[in-house]
């Protein structure tokens, strides 16, 4: 399928609109739509929040507000129009009723309830359909939604602030602040786009974090999630105010009741070794509509997630400082005896934030 320069430009516009929902659409995908007739935009919209109109409906409404009709227009949408009744009616039916002549989708919907049926319904109604335009960009925007739909679990992004020699804290545990304000502000934006921020009980004990996005303007906060095998977390921990979800390995009715009284939800998920079953935990988060998880833990949790093969991406902030051999590393893992066993990463993005370097890298 070949696409014109105009097709690319209008889909790029739709993707920019979709990105406006970066912090708000969960558990739904981020979607944008542009309506075009005779080379001119006549309507545009994006999905803003679950339960509210989808991008296509907002674009049709925008066209009506401009005094335009969508009859004979082309709709550029970053995700295949839905074909099922959820919280809102099918967008494919709305486009058919509006009389659009052509629909270009960046990608098909990985949701099994749609999975090509939306485009098929449009084609059956005599509408020209095409997909695959800027598909890579559309997938990146919804990488967590795609993960949940295809793997049943969220996309797991492990965030680390480290020195140039790979250390994340002093030997006494002090880590504030290795990186500068620009890097910390950027990290809060990654928190804001995440559905949940995951940490371990040791980090809660040592730092008592809130795990909220405070450096960016967002109407929604990620849910705090804690891996706490023995339920060692204090009922006075600050993050409990955010409706924390706590996964443990053993039941302690008194501790569970105390945490529940603070608004936390405690879920026992032991594995055969008596630790929290990390694979089952991620599947449980997927069942709860969690698309993206940002891990902000210590070396123990980081190492366990890496060993379990559950880390998809590393978000590394590296400061131009040296902390020395006695400082703490990013992950507690057994020593390697062969370089062939080293983890090989694919660097997706690298940029400077003030004096610090940010590296986004993916595991195979």
LINTA-V645823 format. One record per backbone hydrogen bond with DSSP energy under -0.5 kcal/mol. NH is the residue of the N-H (numbers start at 1). CO is the residue of the C=O. If there is no record, write none. Layout:
((NH | CO) (NH | CO))
//
This chain:
((8 | 4) (9 | 5) (10 | 6) (11 | 7) (12 | 8) (13 | 9) (14 | 10) (15 | 11) (16 | 12) (17 | 13) (18 | 14) (19 | 15) (20 | 17) (21 | 18) (22 | 19) (24 | 21) (25 | 21) (28 | 25) (31 | 29) (33 | 45) (34 | 76) (35 | 43) (36 | 74) (37 | 40) (40 | 37) (42 | 35) (43 | 35) (45 | 33) (47 | 31) (48 | 53) (50 | 24) (52 | 49) (58 | 54) (59 | 55) (60 | 56) (61 | 57) (62 | 58) (63 | 59) (64 | 60) (65 | 61) (66 | 62) (67 | 64) (68 | 63) (72 | 99) (73 | 70) (74 | 36) (75 | 102) (76 | 34) (76 | 74) (77 | 75) (77 | 104) (78 | 32) (80 | 107) (86 | 84) (86 | 88) (92 | 82) (94 | 90) (95 | 91) (96 | 92) (97 | 93) (98 | 94) (99 | 95) (99 | 96) (100 | 95) (101 | 73) (102 | 73) (103 | 128) (104 | 75) (105 | 103) (105 | 130) (106 | 77) (114 | 111) (115 | 109) (115 | 111) (117 | 114) (120 | 116) (121 | 117) (122 | 118) (123 | 119) (124 | 120) (125 | 121) (125 | 122) (126 | 123) (127 | 122) (128 | 101) (130 | 103) (132 | 105) (133 | 105) (134 | 132) (135 | 132) (138 | 134) (139 | 135) (140 | 136) (141 | 137) (142 | 138) (143 | 140) (146 | 142) (147 | 143) (148 | 144) (149 | 145) (150 | 146) (151 | 147) (152 | 147) (152 | 148) (153 | 147) (154 | 282) (155 | 291) (157 | 155) (157 | 293) (158 | 156) (158 | 313) (159 | 157) (159 | 295) (160 | 315) (162 | 160) (162 | 317) (163 | 167) (164 | 321) (165 | 321) (166 | 163) (168 | 328) (169 | 328) (170 | 174) (173 | 170) (177 | 175) (178 | 175) (184 | 180) (185 | 181) (186 | 182) (187 | 183) (188 | 184) (189 | 185) (190 | 186) (191 | 187) (192 | 188) (193 | 189) (194 | 190) (194 | 191) (195 | 292) (196 | 292) (197 | 223) (198 | 294) (199 | 225) (201 | 227) (204 | 200) (205 | 201) (206 | 202) (207 | 203) (208 | 203) (208 | 204) (214 | 212) (218 | 216) (223 | 195) (225 | 197) (226 | 245) (227 | 199) (228 | 226) (228 | 247) (231 | 228) (237 | 234) (239 | 209) (240 | 237) (241 | 238) (242 | 239) (243 | 240) (245 | 224) (246 | 244) (246 | 265) (247 | 226) (247 | 245) (248 | 246) (248 | 267) (249 | 229) (250 | 229) (256 | 252) (257 | 253) (258 | 254) (259 | 255) (260 | 256) (261 | 257) (262 | 258) (262 | 259) (263 | 260) (264 | 259) (265 | 244) (266 | 264) (267 | 246) (267 | 265) (268 | 266) (269 | 248) (271 | 275) (274 | 271) (277 | 269) (278 | 276) (281 | 277) (282 | 278) (283 | 279) (284 | 280) (285 | 281) (286 | 282) (287 | 283) (288 | 284) (289 | 286) (290 | 285) (291 | 289) (293 | 155) (294 | 196) (295 | 157) (295 | 293) (296 | 198) (296 | 294) (302 | 298) (303 | 299) (304 | 300) (305 | 301) (306 | 302) (307 | 303) (308 | 304) (309 | 306) (310 | 305) (312 | 156) (312 | 310) (313 | 156) (314 | 361) (315 | 158) (316 | 314) (316 | 359) (317 | 160) (318 | 316) (318 | 357) (319 | 162) (319 | 317) (321 | 319) (327 | 324) (328 | 169) (330 | 166) (332 | 299) (333 | 331) (341 | 338) (342 | 339) (345 | 343) (346 | 362) (347 | 345) (348 | 346) (348 | 360) (349 | 360) (351 | 358) (353 | 356) (356 | 353) (357 | 318) (358 | 351) (359 | 316) (359 | 357) (360 | 349) (361 | 314) (361 | 359) (362 | 346) (363 | 312) (364 | 344))
//
